[in-house]
Amino acid sequence: MDSSDALIARFLALHPKTIDLSLGRIQRLLAQLGHPERRLPPTIHVAGTNGKGSTIAFMRAILESAGLAVHVYTSPHLVRFHERIRLGRIGGGRYVGEERLVEALRHCEKVNDGAPITVFEMTTAAALLLFSEEPADVLLLEVGLGGRYDATNVIDAPAAAVVTSIGHDHAEYLGTTLEGIAREKAGIFKRGCPAVISAQDYVAADDTLRDEAERVGAAPILVGAQDFSVHEEGGRLVYQDERGLLDLPLPKLVGRHQYINAGTAVAALRVAGFERFETSAFEAGLVRAEWPGRLQRLAKGRLPEIAPQGCEIWLDGGHNADGSRVLAAAMADRSESSDAPLVLIAGMLGTKDSETFFKNFQGLAREVIAVPIPGQIAARPAEEVAGIAGSVGLTVSTKPSVEAALASLHDYVWDRPPRILICGSLYLIGEVLAANGTLPE
């Protein structure tokens, strides 16, 4: 029997010779499958450059705390493909099992009958098929890339469409202007459906999102525009919209940027018809939410035992300029409470803006140890990563692996144990979690 990995590898042969930005392929396959996208629970569709996964993690935790069954589709995965498809259950969902995943993938392959299609389109069709076969109260659906022509954009009337923070990323597909990127993300807005627009760092992105929502006839719900607001006050998270005020605990997820993601999650749920939840569900969700590989503390396992005793080890797969900015801010906040020296262990892909990524750590990181990303053809060599970090004034070195980088820290003389941030790529974080034996649940 084929494994899911073998099936997904086989789908590569079906990849179109040229990629036209179109929903035609997946719409054809879904029609041949009997339109599973029309047999889904109420769906909240989420696009954006940064914060999509965290916003979904908050929504899932809140919904499950309220006793609902929640399907979740996210990408990419960190260790196993199964992480992308969470099937909802009362009391907490579970990643799809190998047998059911293989069954769905094989059925999609058979129905597709060799027609050109991308791997993401095929696997998205399989996910929607699985979701249609299992009862649940909600589906949280994350866009893979862009929005307008993303394979997930086949939901005619989502309960809400959410766009989180927009920045520069995937320029080869989405272009280099913020207006163009925002226009693609706004492609998930639908007439008559709430369009939740999170706080934006760029006026051009904010204006474009608002214009696109109005153009298609969506109902825009805007952060900081008298629709909803969120801020920290006295060690609490204060959320307010037209339905009233919620005095909530600070989120479990680390970093001030998570305040906005948490507020966006609350707003999306309230406009999507879940406004009658007890406050306790929102409270429990914010303190229970987990999102592996995004400012995740690595305290147990094989790798912490390699590092000098007393070190903090953090993981974050953010890989673009805006992601590194909020990551650096979060590390700076940690430095205010403990002035442990910050060491980056970094690996990056060649398609990412590595120079701007490292510039955000000027004056903050004591050293950058560059490492390769195993198994990634598009990864920059460690020497190239080190050269880029060095060009912006950071002290650099290279090591052949994360394990070697951690072990090398014993050779330094530290005033206090360092704070270690392993960063630059979700692919690198996946390798770290696998090596550590810490699999996402």
C-alpha positions in Angstrom: 0.0 0.0 0.0 1.3 3.5 -0.9 2.2 5.8 2.0 1.0 9.4 2.0 4.5 10.6 1.3 4.8 8.3 -1.7 1.5 9.5 -3.1 2.4 13.2 -2.6 5.7 12.6 -4.3 3.9 10.9 -7.2 1.7 14.0 -7.6 4.7 16.0 -8.6 4.6 14.3 -12.1 1.2 15.9 -12.6 2.5 19.4 -12.1 1.5 21.7 -15.0 4.3 22.7 -17.3 3.3 26.3 -16.8 1.4 27.7 -13.8 -1.5 29.9 -14.9 -3.0 31.7 -11.9 -6.4 30.1 -12.0 -8.9 28.1 -9.9 -9.9 26.0 -12.8 -7.9 22.9 -12.0 -9.2 22.5 -8.4 -12.7 23.5 -9.4 -12.7 20.7 -12.0 -11.4 18.2 -9.5 -13.9 19.2 -6.8 -16.7 18.9 -9.3 -15.6 15.4 -10.2 -15.5 14.6 -6.4 -19.1 15.7 -6.0 -18.4 19.2 -4.7 -17.2 18.5 -1.1 -16.6 22.2 -0.7 -20.4 22.6 -0.6 -20.8 20.2 2.3 -18.6 21.9 4.8 -19.5 23.4 8.2 -19.4 27.2 8.5 -16.0 28.3 7.3 -13.7 31.1 8.4 -11.1 31.8 5.7 -7.8 33.4 6.7 -5.2 35.1 4.5 -2.3 37.3 5.2 1.5 37.5 5.2 2.2 37.1 8.9 -0.1 36.0 11.7 -2.4 33.6 9.9 -1.4 30.6 11.8 -1.5 32.3 15.2 -4.9 33.8 14.6 -6.2 30.4 13.6 -4.6 28.8 16.7 -6.4 31.4 18.9 -9.7 30.7 17.2 -9.4 27.0 17.5 -8.5 27.2 21.2 -11.5 29.5 21.8 -13.9 27.3 19.9 -12.8 24.1 21.5 -13.0 25.8 24.9 -16.6 26.5 24.1 -17.2 22.8 23.4 -17.2 22.8 19.6 -15.7 20.5 17.1 -13.2 22.4 14.8 -11.7 21.3 11.5 -8.5 23.1 10.7 -6.5 23.3 7.5 -3.0 25.0 7.6 0.3 25.0 5.8 3.1 24.3 5.6 3.7 21.5 8.0 6.8 21.3 10.3 7.5 17.6 10.5 4.7 15.5 9.0 2.2 16.4 6.3 -0.6 15.2 8.6 -0.2 18.4 10.6 -2.0 20.3 7.8 -5.3 18.5 8.4 -6.9 18.5 11.8 -10.2 16.7 12.1 -12.5 18.2 14.7 -13.8 16.3 17.7 -15.6 17.5 20.8 -12.9 17.9 23.4 -10.2 18.6 20.9 -9.4 17.6 17.3 -6.7 15.3 16.0 -4.4 15.2 13.0 -5.7 13.0 10.2 -4.4 9.5 10.5 -2.2 7.8 7.8 -4.9 5.4 6.7 -7.6 8.0 6.1 -5.2 10.4 4.5 -3.9 7.7 2.1 -7.5 6.8 1.3 -8.4 10.4 0.4 -5.3 11.0 -1.6 -5.7 7.9 -3.6 -9.3 8.7 -4.3 -8.4 12.2 -5.5 -5.6 10.7 -7.7 -8.0 8.2 -9.3 -10.7 10.8 -10.0 -8.1 13.3 -11.3 -7.1 10.6 -13.8 -3.7 12.1 -14.7 -4.9 15.6 -15.5 -2.4 18.5 -14.8 -2.7 19.7 -11.3 -0.4 21.1 -8.6 0.4 19.1 -5.4 -1.2 21.8 -3.2 -4.4 21.7 -5.3 -4.5 17.9 -5.0 -3.9 17.9 -1.3 -6.4 20.7 -0.7 -9.0 18.7 -2.5 -8.2 15.7 -0.3 -8.5 17.9 2.8 -11.9 19.3 1.7 -13.1 15.8 1.0 -12.1 14.6 4.5 -13.7 17.7 6.1 -16.9 17.0 4.2 -17.1 13.4 5.5 -16.7 14.3 9.2 -19.2 16.4 11.1 -17.9 19.5 12.8 -19.2 22.9 13.9 -16.5 25.1 12.2 -13.8 24.9 9.6 -10.8 27.2 9.9 -9.2 27.4 6.5 -5.8 28.9 5.9 -4.8 30.3 2.5 -1.6 28.7 1.2 -0.3 31.5 -1.0 -1.9 34.8 -1.9 -5.7 34.4 -1.8 -7.5 35.2 -5.0 -6.1 32.2 -6.9 -5.2 30.0 -4.0 -6.7 26.5 -4.0 -8.6 27.2 -0.8 -10.5 30.0 -2.4 -13.5 27.8 -3.4 -15.8 28.7 -0.5 -18.7 30.8 -1.9 -20.0 32.3 1.3 -17.5 32.0 4.3 -18.8 32.9 7.7 -16.0 35.4 7.8 -12.9 36.2 5.6 -9.9 37.4 7.6 -6.8 39.1 6.4 -4.0 39.4 8.9 -0.8 41.6 8.6 0.5 42.1 5.1 4.1 42.6 4.1 6.6 41.7 1.4 6.9 37.9 0.7 6.7 35.5 -2.2 7.4 38.3 -4.7 7.9 35.8 -7.5 4.2 35.0 -7.2 2.5 38.1 -5.7 4.7 40.9 -7.0 6.7 43.6 -5.2 4.1 46.3 -4.4 2.1 46.2 -1.2 -1.0 47.3 -3.2 -0.7 44.3 -5.4 0.0 41.9 -2.6 -3.0 43.2 -0.6 -5.2 42.9 -3.7 -4.4 39.3 -4.0 -5.0 38.6 -0.3 -8.3 40.5 -0.5 -9.4 38.0 -3.2 -10.9 35.9 -0.5 -13.5 38.6 0.3 -17.1 37.7 -0.8 -20.2 39.8 -1.3 -22.3 40.0 1.9 -19.7 38.2 4.1 -17.8 39.8 6.9 -14.3 40.9 6.0 -12.2 41.2 9.1 -9.1 43.3 8.4 -6.4 43.2 11.1 -4.1 46.0 12.0 -1.7 46.7 9.1 1.8 48.1 9.3 1.5 49.8 5.9 -1.1 52.4 4.9 -1.0 51.2 1.3 -2.0 47.7 2.3 -4.7 48.9 4.7 -6.3 51.2 2.0 -6.2 48.5 -0.6 -7.9 46.0 1.7 -10.7 48.4 2.6 -11.2 49.4 -1.1 -11.4 45.8 -2.2 -13.9 44.9 0.6 -16.1 47.7 -0.5 -15.7 46.9 -4.2 -16.9 43.3 -3.9 -19.7 44.2 -1.4 -18.1 42.5 1.7 -18.9 44.0 5.1 -15.5 45.3 6.4 -14.7 45.0 10.1 -11.6 47.0 10.8 -9.3 47.1 13.8 -8.9 50.5 15.4 -11.7 52.0 13.3 -14.4 51.9 15.9 -15.2 48.3 14.8 -12.9 46.6 17.2 -9.8 47.5 19.3 -7.4 45.5 21.4 -4.7 46.7 23.8 -2.7 45.6 26.9 -3.7 47.3 30.1 -2.5 46.4 33.6 -1.3 43.0 32.5 -4.6 42.2 30.8 -5.8 42.2 27.2 -8.7 44.6 26.7 -10.9 43.8 23.6 -13.8 46.0 22.6 -16.3 46.1 19.8 -19.9 47.1 19.3 -21.0 44.1 21.3 -19.1 45.2 24.4 -15.8 44.9 26.2 -13.9 41.7 27.1 -11.3 41.9 29.9 -9.1 38.9 29.0 -5.8 37.4 30.1 -2.7 38.0 28.0 -2.2 35.4 25.4 0.0 32.3 26.0 1.7 32.9 22.6 4.8 35.0 23.2 5.2 38.5 21.7 3.3 41.8 21.7 2.2 41.1 18.1 0.1 38.3 19.4 -2.2 40.8 21.1 -3.4 41.9 17.7 -3.6 38.3 16.4 -5.7 37.4 19.5 -8.0 40.4 19.0 -8.4 39.6 15.3 -9.4 36.0 16.3 -12.0 37.3 18.8 -13.4 39.7 16.2 -13.6 37.0 13.5 -15.5 34.7 15.8 -17.9 37.3 17.0 -18.9 38.5 13.5 -19.0 34.9 12.2 -21.9 34.1 14.6 -20.1 33.0 17.7 -20.7 36.1 19.8 -22.8 34.3 22.4 -19.8 32.5 23.9 -19.3 32.8 27.6 -16.3 35.1 28.4 -14.7 32.0 30.0 -14.3 30.4 26.5 -12.4 33.4 25.2 -10.3 33.5 28.4 -9.5 29.8 28.2 -8.7 30.0 24.5 -6.1 32.7 24.9 -4.2 30.9 27.5 -4.4 27.5 25.9 -3.5 28.4 22.3 -0.4 26.7 20.9 1.3 27.3 17.6 4.5 25.2 17.2 7.5 26.7 15.6 6.5 30.3 16.3 8.3 31.7 19.3 8.2 28.3 20.8 10.3 27.6 23.9 12.3 24.4 23.6 12.8 23.2 27.2 12.9 19.5 26.9 14.4 16.9 24.6 17.8 16.0 23.1 18.9 19.5 21.9 18.6 21.4 25.1 20.9 18.9 26.7 23.6 19.8 24.1 23.5 23.5 24.8 25.2 25.1 27.9 23.3 24.6 31.1 20.8 27.4 31.9 20.3 28.5 28.2 16.9 29.5 26.9 16.3 28.0 23.5 13.6 29.5 21.3 12.3 28.5 17.8 10.7 30.7 15.2 10.1 30.0 11.5 9.4 33.6 10.5 11.4 34.3 7.4 10.4 37.7 6.0 11.3 41.3 6.9 8.2 42.0 8.9 8.3 38.6 10.6 11.9 39.2 11.7 10.9 42.7 13.0 8.3 41.4 15.4 10.6 38.5 16.3 13.4 41.0 17.2 10.9 43.1 19.2 9.8 40.0 21.1 13.5 39.1 21.9 14.1 42.7 23.0 11.2 42.5 25.4 12.8 39.3 26.8 16.0 41.2 27.2 14.3 43.8 29.4 13.6 41.2 32.0 16.8 39.3 31.6 19.9 40.6 29.8 21.1 37.2 28.6 23.2 37.6 25.4 21.2 36.7 22.3 22.7 34.2 19.8 20.9 33.4 16.5 21.3 30.0 14.9 20.0 30.8 11.4 19.3 29.0 8.1 17.5 30.6 5.2 16.2 30.0 1.7 17.6 31.8 -1.2 14.2 33.3 -2.1 14.0 35.3 1.2 15.3 38.8 2.0 18.1 37.7 4.3 19.7 41.1 4.6 16.6 42.9 5.9 15.9 39.9 8.2 19.3 40.3 9.9 19.2 44.1 10.0 16.3 43.9 12.4 18.7 42.2 14.9 21.4 44.9 14.7 22.4 45.9 18.3 20.4 43.0 19.7 22.1 39.8 18.6 25.6 39.0 20.0 26.4 36.6 17.3 24.8 34.7 14.3 25.8 31.1 13.7 24.7 30.2 10.2 23.8 26.6 9.5 22.5 24.7 6.4 18.9 23.5 6.0 19.0 19.8 5.4 17.2 18.5 2.3 16.3 21.9 0.9 17.7 22.6 -2.6 16.7 26.2 -2.4 18.5 26.8 0.9 21.4 29.3 1.0 24.7 27.7 2.0 25.7 28.5 5.5 28.7 30.5 4.3 26.3 32.7 2.2 24.0 33.3 5.2 26.9 34.2 7.3 28.2 36.6 4.7 24.8 38.4 4.5 24.6 38.7 8.3 28.2 39.9 8.5 27.5 42.6 5.8 25.0 44.3 8.2 27.5 44.4 11.0 26.7 41.2 13.0 29.4 38.9 14.3 29.1 35.6 12.4 30.4 32.0 12.3 29.2 28.8 10.5 28.6 25.3 11.7 27.5 22.2 9.8 24.3 21.7 11.9 22.2 23.0 14.6 23.6 20.4 17.0 27.1 21.5 16.2 26.1 25.2 16.7 24.6 24.4 20.1 27.7 22.4 21.1 30.0 25.2 20.1 28.5 27.6 22.6 30.4 25.7 25.3 33.6 27.3 23.9 32.5 30.8 24.8 32.9 32.6 28.1 29.5 34.0 29.0 28.6 36.4 31.8 25.4 34.5 31.9 23.9 31.6 29.9 22.8 32.9 26.4 19.4 33.1 25.0 19.4 31.1 21.8 17.0 31.8 18.9 16.9 29.2 16.1 15.3 31.0 13.2 15.1 31.9 9.5 13.0 29.1 8.0 10.1 26.9 9.0 12.0 24.1 7.2 14.8 24.5 9.6 12.4 24.5 12.6 10.8 21.3 11.3 14.3 19.7 11.2 15.0 20.9 14.8 11.7 19.5 16.2 12.2 16.2 14.5 15.8 16.0 15.8 14.6 16.9 19.2 11.8 14.4 19.2 9.3 17.1 19.9 6.5 16.5 17.4 3.5 18.9 17.1 0.3 17.5 18.5 
